[in-house]
Every structure is written in structure tokens, then in C-alpha cells.
Amino acid sequence: MFYSLGALPRAVHFEMSGIPVFHALAPKTKNAVVAGGLTAFVFGVYFYTMRAVGGTDELQVAIDKFEGQKHRNEE
């Protein structure tokens, strides 16, 4: 059987609603909270990965090496 949320017993409705404070927020506020959580997670994974890998900026090292070779060729 299918029930609307209004027809469910209070205990079931409470379990389905999740965090009571989150349920009381406006939809745009909920979206902002979820977006903030996801953004924090992504930045956390990024910085953790950069720290674990070593975080060397290989592109900048290559540019510096190229610039050094370029200056030696000009002399």
C-alpha cells in the first residue's frame, strides 16, 4: 500500500524526515547546506590527496627548467 506522509504513524514519519532541524529549513537553505557540505568534502579530498602525493608543482618546475634553457641559449 502507498501512504502519503500525513497518513503514516508519527514514529515512521519521524524516521523518514531525518534530522528534525534540517526538515524545518527552507528548500533553498537546505540546498545551501548540502552544497556547502559537498564543497567541503571535495576540498578535503583534494587537499588530502595533494598532501599524500607530495604536492610538488610539476608544471612550475618544467616552466622554470624551460626558462633556464631559454636564457642559456640566448647567451
PyMOL commands that set and color helices and strands:
alter all, ss='L'
color gray80, all
select helices_A, chain A and resi 5-7+10-17+20-23+27-53+58-74
alter helices_A, ss='H'
color red, helices_A
deselect
rebuild
show_as cartoon
